[in-house]
Amino acid sequence: MKSAVSEKIIRHLSVIEGQVRGLKKMLEEDTYCIDVITQTSAVRNSLSSIEEKLLENHLNTCAIAQMKSEKQEQAVNEILKVYKLAKRK
């Protein structure tokens, strides 16, 4: 069964999917560049929001479970991996 967090994220991804389709249409219709850039920024912010929700959920569930089951090293490595990915932006 999907968690409530997963269901919210799936709904949010559906919205982003619509935004991306809108971007494609804007380009096909030769929409003014600044309007397209504004929309790409909205998509990027939406994806960033999803990343934050996923990380928060991971820390509150998976990471805690790993710590309790003596998989601390795995938890730390995963958190560092996400941190390094975020620094690349």
C-alpha positions in Angstrom: 0.0 0.0 0.0 1.3 3.4 -0.9 2.0 5.9 1.9 0.1 9.2 2.2 3.4 10.9 1.3 3.8 8.8 -1.9 0.3 9.6 -3.0 0.8 13.3 -2.5 4.0 13.2 -4.5 2.4 11.2 -7.2 -0.3 13.9 -7.5 2.3 16.6 -7.5 4.2 14.7 -10.3 1.0 14.7 -12.3 0.8 18.5 -12.0 4.5 18.7 -13.1 3.7 16.4 -16.0 1.1 18.9 -17.1 3.5 21.8 -16.7 6.0 20.0 -18.9 3.4 19.4 -21.6 2.5 23.1 -21.4 6.2 23.9 -21.9 6.3 21.8 -25.0 3.2 23.5 -26.3 4.6 26.9 -25.6 7.7 26.1 -27.7 5.7 24.6 -30.5 3.6 27.8 -30.5 6.8 30.0 -30.4 5.8 31.6 -27.2 7.9 34.6 -25.9 11.2 33.3 -24.4 10.7 35.0 -21.1 7.3 33.3 -20.6 8.9 29.9 -21.3 11.8 30.6 -18.9 9.3 31.6 -16.3 7.5 28.3 -16.7 10.7 26.2 -16.6 11.5 27.9 -13.3 8.1 26.9 -12.0 8.8 23.2 -13.0 12.2 23.3 -11.4 10.8 24.7 -8.2 8.1 22.0 -8.2 10.7 19.3 -8.6 12.8 20.8 -5.8 9.7 20.7 -3.6 9.3 17.0 -4.3 13.0 16.3 -3.5 12.5 18.0 -0.2 9.4 15.9 0.6 11.2 12.7 -0.4 14.2 13.5 1.7 12.1 14.4 4.7 10.1 11.2 4.4 13.3 9.2 4.0 14.9 10.8 7.1 11.7 10.2 9.1 11.3 6.6 8.1 14.2 4.8 6.3 17.1 6.6 8.0 15.6 6.1 11.5 15.0 2.4 10.7 18.6 2.0 9.5 19.9 3.7 12.6 17.8 1.4 14.9 18.9 -1.7 13.0 22.6 -0.9 13.2 22.9 0.2 9.6 24.2 3.6 10.6 26.9 3.6 8.0 24.4 3.0 5.2 22.2 5.8 6.5 25.1 8.3 6.7 26.3 7.3 3.2 22.9 7.9 1.7 22.5 11.3 3.4 26.0 12.3 2.2 25.1 11.1 -1.4 22.0 13.3 -1.4 24.0 16.2 0.0 26.6 15.9 -2.8 23.9 15.7 -5.4 22.4 18.9 -4.1 25.8 20.7 -4.2 26.0 20.0 -7.9 23.0 22.2 -8.7 
